[in-house]
Amino acid sequence: MSYMKKFKQLFFIDDREADNFYNKYIVDASNLCESYFFFNKAINALKHLKKNIAKPNFNPPDVIFLDLVMPEMDCWDFLKEYAKLPKLKSKIVILTTSENPNDIKKINTNALIDGYLQKPLSEDSLKRWIKKI
């Protein structure tokens, strides 16, 4: 499948190993990016960003796919900390199974979030989202 855009780097943050395994399969099949990182804890993604942000050759992720509900640090806590980091202008897409109108409203009204995709991720849903940006 050919995409309109190829990204340098993607981040996936999801506490479920099965989701990460599946998302890796989808990304590999789509030839969507040059590199990617998978994190099973949001705090680990933040630590990676903080550790590398000052490096001259640092490439911030073009897109961060962020699970809505995670233990320890959920997406809202991650976004609060992410907003404090300099130089980052990553697109942020929430990955969720939730259809709760309150969750969707909160996602749609957060200025840091560029959209959301329902789990499980698919090549078609990725393609539709990429066409929008």
C-alpha positions as CSV (number, residue, x, y, z in Angstrom):
1,M,0.0,0.0,0.0
2,S,1.4,3.4,-1.0
3,Y,0.9,6.3,1.4
4,M,0.9,10.0,0.5
5,K,3.4,10.7,3.2
6,K,6.3,8.8,4.7
7,F,7.4,9.8,8.2
8,K,10.9,9.8,9.6
9,Q,9.9,8.5,13.0
10,L,6.8,7.3,14.9
11,F,6.3,6.6,18.6
12,F,3.7,4.1,19.8
13,I,2.8,4.2,23.5
14,D,0.6,1.4,24.7
15,D,0.7,-0.7,27.8
16,R,-0.6,-3.8,26.0
17,E,2.1,-5.9,24.4
18,A,-0.5,-7.5,22.1
19,D,-1.5,-4.1,20.7
20,N,2.2,-3.1,20.3
21,F,2.9,-6.3,18.4
22,Y,-0.1,-5.8,16.1
23,N,0.7,-2.1,15.5
24,K,4.2,-3.0,14.6
25,Y,2.9,-5.5,12.1
26,I,0.6,-2.8,10.6
27,V,3.4,-0.2,10.4
28,D,5.8,-2.7,8.9
29,A,3.3,-3.7,6.3
30,S,2.4,-0.1,5.4
31,N,6.0,1.1,4.9
32,L,4.8,4.2,6.7
33,C,8.1,5.4,8.3
34,E,11.8,5.1,8.4
35,S,12.0,4.3,12.1
36,Y,9.7,3.8,15.1
37,F,9.8,3.2,18.8
38,F,7.3,1.2,20.9
39,F,6.9,2.0,24.6
40,N,4.8,0.0,27.0
41,K,4.9,2.8,29.6
42,A,4.3,6.5,28.9
43,I,7.0,7.4,31.4
44,N,9.6,5.5,29.4
45,A,8.6,7.5,26.3
46,L,9.0,10.7,28.2
47,K,12.4,9.6,29.6
48,H,13.5,8.8,26.0
49,L,12.5,12.2,24.8
50,K,14.1,14.1,27.8
51,K,17.3,12.1,27.4
52,N,17.7,12.8,23.7
53,I,16.0,16.2,23.1
54,A,19.2,18.2,23.7
55,K,21.3,16.1,21.3
56,P,22.1,18.0,18.0
57,N,21.0,15.0,15.8
58,F,17.7,14.5,17.7
59,N,14.8,13.7,15.5
60,P,11.5,14.1,17.4
61,P,8.8,11.8,16.4
62,D,6.5,13.0,13.6
63,V,3.6,11.3,15.2
64,I,3.0,9.9,18.6
65,F,0.3,7.2,18.8
66,L,-0.9,7.3,22.4
67,D,-3.1,4.8,24.2
68,L,-5.9,6.5,26.1
69,V,-6.0,4.4,29.2
70,M,-2.8,3.1,30.8
71,P,-1.7,2.3,34.4
72,E,0.8,4.5,36.2
73,M,0.7,7.3,33.6
74,D,-2.3,7.7,31.4
75,C,-2.5,9.8,28.2
76,W,-3.6,12.9,30.1
77,D,-0.6,12.8,32.5
78,F,1.7,12.1,29.5
79,L,0.3,15.1,27.6
80,K,0.9,17.4,30.7
81,E,4.5,16.4,30.8
82,Y,5.0,16.4,27.0
83,A,3.7,20.0,26.9
84,K,6.6,21.1,29.1
85,L,9.2,19.8,26.6
86,P,10.8,22.3,24.2
87,K,11.1,21.9,20.4
88,L,8.5,19.2,20.1
89,K,5.8,19.6,17.5
90,S,4.8,16.0,17.1
91,K,1.3,15.1,15.9
92,I,-0.5,13.2,18.6
93,V,-3.1,10.6,17.8
94,I,-5.0,8.8,20.6
95,L,-5.6,5.1,20.1
96,T,-8.6,3.9,22.0
97,T,-11.3,1.3,22.2
98,S,-13.5,3.8,24.1
99,E,-16.7,5.0,22.6
100,N,-17.6,7.0,25.7
101,P,-18.8,10.4,24.6
102,N,-17.0,12.1,27.5
103,D,-13.7,10.6,26.4
104,I,-14.2,11.6,22.7
105,K,-15.2,15.1,23.7
106,K,-12.1,15.4,25.9
107,I,-9.9,14.1,23.1
108,N,-11.5,16.5,20.5
109,T,-11.1,19.6,22.7
110,N,-7.5,19.1,23.7
111,A,-5.2,21.4,21.7
112,L,-2.3,18.9,21.8
113,I,-4.3,16.1,20.2
114,D,-4.6,15.9,16.4
115,G,-7.2,13.2,16.4
116,Y,-8.0,9.7,17.5
117,L,-8.2,6.3,15.9
118,Q,-10.2,3.3,17.1
119,K,-8.3,0.2,18.1
120,P,-7.4,-2.1,16.5
121,L,-5.3,0.0,14.2
122,S,-5.6,-0.8,10.5
123,E,-3.8,0.2,7.3
124,D,-7.1,1.8,6.1
125,S,-7.6,3.9,9.3
126,L,-4.0,5.0,9.1
127,K,-4.4,6.0,5.4
128,R,-7.5,8.0,6.1
129,W,-5.9,9.8,9.0
130,I,-2.7,10.6,7.0
131,K,-4.8,12.0,4.1
132,K,-6.3,14.5,6.6
133,I,-3.0,16.0,7.7
